[in-house]
Amino acid sequence: MKSKDILKTAILVLLICSTSAKAEISIASPFAVSNFSPLVKIHGLPAPRSANTLPEGTLRGTIHASLSNNFNKSTNEKQSVILDGESLNTELTIDYGIGKDVELSLVIPYLRHSGGNLDGFIENWHSFFGLPNGGRSLVKKNRLLFQVQNNGKESFTLGPARTVALGDISFIFSKKLSSRKSQRLGISAGVKFPSGKFSNLSGSEFTSFFSMVHYSNQTISRFPRLNFNQTLGVLKNNADKLFETKVKGLVYFGSSQIGWRVKERLNLKAQIDYHTPFYSSDLRQLGNTSVQLVLGSTVKMGETVALDLSLSEDIATDTAPDVTFTLGLRRTF
């Protein structure tokens, strides 16, 4: 089944499912996005989460579609990296409240790497605002080439043919630790299984483990229309080498978000996501700390349905995709 068919089917199920809803949907949650670089996504870096958990017996279904455009290259005496292409990450998340303040989650990603169609739009955007295009105009538009070389020899190449595949599936356990007025504190622990394939960059073919702590403040006292979310975590990698490059055993990550509830059903959000490097390398794409800015909004479409719209930009150049557009639909049952 094609990724667009899976996306349509999941959205249709979320919208028409007739199961009676038990919990109101929140519009104060962080954006469930992470670094979608093809060199990073394979490690299963989890998206930030709210400290809130679902009531016992409540189900939440979420479908996210994130379209990322990459164009960057780096080289030194020992290594070179070229990332030119687009990645569509379609992710289905099922959360279920299994007890008091306890939640289990299943995350199923489906990835497509291709040449895409955004190169012309991005070049025109850069030209209109007088921004540098990083050499985009010097190569063929809508090309797929993800390549890593070591000591002048090819270590990995994906392209020019597009790939579509199931990614690495994750299970997450979450627990709310405390609740005081509008403030919540929670923890999560999870495991990512090697259900994807390294050959098409849908997975690392290694298991990884992660844990997180979450803080959420749904109404800041002096500014009742503002809300805040913070996630900090650590990921344990079982891979030793990928792309013939040493993989870091521990990666630290986090996310900070502030939201402004403009109206009862509309929340504007600004979020910064960051993580330490996954690889031991002097190249930015592999060995630098990543920071990306996420801007967008959440619209409450009903008591149990919310729509997330966001745009991500790499603040730390070349450590994340140039731009990522994300659409998410959430519903509680």
Protein Blocks (a to p, Z undefined) as FASTA:
>chain_A
ZZklmmmmmmmmmmmocbdcfbdcdfkbccddddfbfklmmnopacdddfbdcdehiacd
dddddddddddddddfkbccddedddddddddddddfbehiacddddddddddebjmlmm
mmmmmmmnopaehhmmmpcehiacddddeehiafbdcdjbdcdddddddddddddfbdch
jbccdddddddddfbcfklopagoiacdddddddddfbgfklmmbccdddddddddfbfb
gghiacdfbdcdddddddddfblkbccdddddddddfbdcfbfklmgccddddddddddf
bfkbccdddddddfbghiacfbdcdddddddZZ
